[in-house]
Amino acid sequence: MKPTILIDANNASYRSLVVIGNRQASGHTGSAEDNNWEREVSDAVTFGLLNLILRLGVRFGTNKFVFAWDCPKQRLFRRKIYPDYKKEKRYEAMTHKVNPKTGRDFIDIKDKQFDYLRTKLLPYIGFNNQLYQDGLESDDLVAQLVLTKADQEFIVVSNDKDMFQLLDYCKLYRYEKRLYDKDVLREKYNLEPIEFLHMRALSGDNSDCIEGIPNIGKNSATDYINGVLVKGKRFATIKAEESQEIYRRNLDLMELPWPGAPVPELIEDDLSFDKFLNVVNKIGLSSFLEGSKLENWRRFFDGFNTAPVPNMPVRRRRRAYEE
């Protein structure tokens, strides 16, 4: 049975924003004209996500994909109990690149492009499973799906370490191209999936602006969970009532899924290679139509039911001095 690839789509799309933002800010690409600039950014996000889909499909031999999306952060339920949640998100600082002529930055067009991918482009190609729920993050929808569909094989794609707590129920592919299961997690962090959640609740999460117990970092929190830290100043700090209040609050923020998250119902895709070609030609993603990439896209839309075409031998060019 082929696995289902479950993409944290906001996380994946932000990666493309970071890349194009750094290139344009460095003057390596892009136009100062506002309309061209916005289109370049939007097309770069689309290219990045489609390219990721192809790489994952080839690696895992599947075209079964589900995409989970965040709602706008100002409407997140978590902000009701912690107003500073994701207030200064690190990836927003990384993508805060400004058009040198108009002064507009990438954040102005981010939500518009993400909504277009979720509601228009991906469904047009035939990717019918676009998970979204007001008040919730993609993490919540991913968690509810893998917890309630335990009979299916899921590979979650995200760099968000919150997903580590789910490794009893799925595998996690991170962008350093490493596939995690609970054995890999145990080897790297000396923690079980649920223990990783408790470690972060103790030490906090800078990327989501969640403060941990003062002066308690990841190493101290791990030692406490593993029963190594049993006395001394740091042990007393963790045991203090005000510290336990921080710990309980952070558990409420970090544990997946958020209470009441709906159970996603998956439907069959109706993938169309012709519609994909329409998108590629309209945007001008010519590299998808060349050589092995085109062949891999054909295999993708065929469900990887055909064998890959063997590489043709490369003909060596004759040097000028050779007869």
C-alpha positions in Angstrom: 0.0 0.0 0.0 1.4 3.4 -1.0 1.8 6.0 1.7 -0.1 9.3 1.8 2.1 12.4 1.9 0.7 14.9 4.4 2.2 18.3 3.7 2.3 21.2 6.2 1.6 23.5 3.3 2.2 26.8 5.0 5.6 25.6 6.2 6.5 24.4 2.7 5.3 27.6 1.0 7.2 29.8 3.4 10.4 28.1 2.3 10.0 29.4 -1.2 9.3 32.9 0.1 12.6 32.8 2.0 14.5 31.7 -1.0 13.1 34.2 -3.5 13.2 36.9 -0.8 16.9 36.5 -0.2 17.6 36.4 -3.9 15.7 39.6 -4.7 17.0 41.4 -1.6 20.5 40.6 -2.8 19.7 42.0 -6.3 20.2 38.6 -7.9 16.8 38.5 -9.5 13.5 40.3 -9.8 12.1 43.5 -11.1 11.5 46.7 -9.3 8.2 47.1 -11.1 5.4 46.3 -8.6 3.3 44.1 -10.9 6.2 42.1 -12.1 7.7 41.8 -8.6 4.4 40.4 -7.2 4.1 37.9 -10.0 7.7 36.8 -9.6 7.1 36.1 -5.9 3.8 34.3 -6.5 5.3 32.2 -9.3 8.3 31.3 -7.2 6.1 30.0 -4.4 4.1 28.0 -6.9 7.3 26.5 -8.4 8.7 25.7 -5.0 5.6 23.8 -3.9 5.1 21.9 -7.1 8.8 21.0 -7.2 8.5 19.7 -3.6 5.5 17.6 -4.6 7.5 16.0 -7.5 10.5 15.3 -5.3 8.4 13.6 -2.6 6.4 11.7 -5.1 9.5 10.2 -6.8 11.2 9.5 -3.4 8.2 7.6 -1.9 6.6 6.3 -5.1 3.2 7.9 -4.5 0.9 10.6 -5.9 -1.4 10.5 -2.8 -1.1 13.9 -1.2 -3.0 15.9 1.4 -2.3 19.6 2.1 -2.9 21.2 5.5 -3.1 25.0 5.9 -3.0 27.5 8.7 -5.7 30.0 9.3 -4.6 33.6 9.7 -2.7 33.8 12.9 -4.7 36.7 14.3 -7.7 34.3 14.5 -5.9 31.4 16.1 -7.6 29.9 19.2 -4.3 29.7 20.9 -4.0 33.5 21.1 -7.0 33.5 23.4 -5.0 31.9 26.1 -1.6 33.4 25.1 -1.8 36.7 23.1 1.9 36.7 22.3 1.6 33.3 20.5 3.5 33.6 17.1 3.5 37.4 17.6 7.0 37.8 16.1 7.4 34.6 14.0 11.0 34.0 13.0 10.1 33.0 9.4 8.2 36.3 8.9 11.4 38.2 9.8 13.3 36.1 7.3 10.8 36.8 4.5 10.4 40.5 5.3 12.0 41.6 2.0 11.0 44.9 0.5 10.5 45.8 -3.1 13.1 48.6 -3.6 10.8 50.7 -5.7 7.4 50.4 -4.1 8.2 49.6 -0.5 5.8 46.6 -0.5 7.1 43.5 1.3 6.4 39.8 0.9 4.0 39.6 3.8 1.6 41.8 1.8 1.1 39.1 -0.8 1.7 36.0 1.2 -1.9 35.3 2.3 -3.2 36.0 -1.2 -0.9 33.5 -2.8 -1.4 30.8 -0.2 -5.2 31.1 -0.5 -4.9 30.9 -4.3 -2.9 27.7 -4.1 -5.3 26.2 -1.6 -8.6 27.2 -3.2 -7.7 27.4 -6.9 -4.5 26.0 -8.3 -4.1 22.7 -6.4 -7.8 21.7 -6.7 -7.7 22.6 -10.4 -4.8 20.1 -11.0 -6.9 17.5 -9.0 -5.5 17.6 -5.5 -8.8 17.6 -3.7 -7.7 17.3 -0.1 -7.0 20.8 1.1 -7.5 20.9 4.9 -8.3 24.2 6.5 -10.3 25.2 9.6 -10.7 28.7 11.0 -9.0 29.1 14.4 -6.7 26.2 13.8 -3.2 25.5 12.4 -2.1 22.9 10.0 -0.5 21.0 12.9 -3.9 20.4 14.4 -5.4 19.1 11.2 -2.4 16.9 10.6 -2.6 15.5 14.1 -6.3 14.8 14.0 -5.9 13.0 10.7 -3.0 10.7 11.8 -4.6 10.0 15.1 -8.0 9.0 13.7 -6.8 7.2 10.6 -4.3 4.8 12.3 -4.9 2.1 9.6 -3.2 4.3 6.9 0.5 5.0 6.4 1.2 8.8 6.6 4.4 10.6 6.0 4.1 14.1 7.4 6.3 16.7 5.6 7.3 19.7 7.8 10.2 21.3 9.6 8.0 22.1 12.6 9.3 20.2 15.6 5.8 20.1 17.1 5.2 17.2 14.8 7.7 15.0 16.7 5.0 14.3 19.3 3.0 12.4 16.5 5.8 9.9 15.7 3.9 7.0 17.4 1.4 7.3 14.5 3.3 8.5 11.5 6.7 9.3 10.0 8.1 12.8 9.6 10.1 14.0 6.6 12.2 17.1 7.3 13.8 19.4 4.8 17.4 18.2 5.6 16.1 15.2 3.7 15.9 12.9 6.7 13.0 10.6 7.5 12.2 10.4 11.2 10.4 7.7 13.1 10.3 7.3 16.8 13.5 5.3 16.8 15.4 8.1 15.0 13.9 10.6 17.5 15.1 8.5 20.4 18.5 8.2 19.0 18.9 11.9 18.4 17.1 13.4 21.4 17.0 10.5 23.9 13.2 11.1 24.2 10.0 9.3 23.2 7.5 11.3 21.1 5.3 12.3 24.1 8.3 13.1 26.1 9.5 15.5 23.4 6.3 17.5 23.9 6.9 17.7 27.6 10.5 18.8 27.1 9.4 21.7 24.9 6.6 22.6 27.4 9.3 23.0 30.1 11.9 24.8 28.0 9.7 26.8 25.6 9.7 27.4 21.9 11.4 30.5 20.5 10.1 30.1 17.0 6.5 30.3 18.3 7.3 33.0 20.9 6.4 30.7 23.8 8.4 31.4 26.9 9.6 28.4 28.9 10.5 28.2 32.6 13.3 30.8 33.2 16.8 29.4 33.1 15.6 25.9 32.0 16.9 24.9 28.5 16.4 21.8 26.4 19.2 19.9 28.2 17.9 20.6 31.7 14.4 19.7 30.6 15.6 16.4 29.0 17.6 15.5 32.1 14.5 16.2 34.3 12.2 14.0 32.1 14.8 11.2 32.0 15.2 11.2 35.8 18.8 12.5 35.7 18.0 15.9 37.2 16.6 15.0 40.7 18.1 17.7 42.9 19.8 21.1 43.0 18.8 24.6 41.8 17.5 23.7 38.4 15.4 20.9 39.9 13.9 23.3 42.4 13.2 25.9 39.7 11.2 23.3 37.7 9.2 22.2 40.8 8.3 25.8 41.8 4.6 26.5 41.5 5.0 29.4 39.2 7.1 27.2 36.9 4.5 24.5 36.9 1.9 27.1 35.8 4.1 27.9 32.8 4.6 24.2 32.1 0.8 23.6 32.2 0.1 26.6 30.0 2.6 25.5 27.4 1.2 22.0 27.3 -2.2 23.5 26.4 -0.5 25.5 23.6 1.7 22.8 22.2 -0.3 19.5 22.5 -1.8 18.4 19.2 -4.5 18.6 18.1 -6.3 21.5 19.6 -9.4 20.3 21.5 -12.4 20.1 19.2 -10.4 19.9 16.0 -12.6 18.3 13.3 -11.8 14.9 11.9 -10.8 15.4 8.2 -12.6 13.3 5.7 -10.4 12.5 2.7 -11.8 12.2 -0.8 -10.3 10.7 -4.0 -8.2 13.0 -6.1 -8.9 13.4 -9.8 -5.4 14.3 -11.0 -5.1 15.6 -14.5 -1.8 15.8 -16.4 -3.4 18.1 -19.0 -4.5 20.6 -16.4 -1.1 20.4 -14.8 0.4 21.3 -18.3 -2.0 24.2 -18.5 -0.7 25.6 -15.2 3.0 25.0 -16.2 2.6 26.7 -19.6 0.6 29.6 -18.2 3.1 30.4 -15.5 6.1 29.6 -17.6 7.7 26.8 -15.6 9.5 25.4 -18.6 12.0 23.4 -16.5 9.1 21.0 -15.6 8.8 20.1 -19.3 12.4 19.1 -19.8 14.2 15.7 -19.7 13.8 13.6 -16.7 11.5 16.0 -14.9 8.9 15.7 -17.6 9.2 11.9 -17.5 8.8 12.0 -13.7 5.7 14.1 -13.9 4.2 11.6 -16.4 5.0 8.8 -14.0 3.5 10.9 -11.1 0.2 11.3 -12.8 0.2 7.7 -13.7 0.6 6.8 -10.1 4.1 5.5 -10.6 2.7 2.4 -12.2 5.3 2.6 -15.0 9.0 1.9 -14.7 11.3 4.9 -15.1 12.9 5.4 -18.4 16.7 4.5 -18.1 19.1 7.4 -18.5 20.5 7.6 -22.0 24.3 7.6 -22.2 25.8 11.0 -22.4 27.7 11.6 -25.7 31.2 13.0 -25.0 31.9 16.1 -26.8 35.0 16.0 -29.0 37.7 18.4 -27.9 39.1 20.9 -30.4 42.5 19.2 -30.6 41.0 15.7 -31.2 40.8 14.3 -34.7 
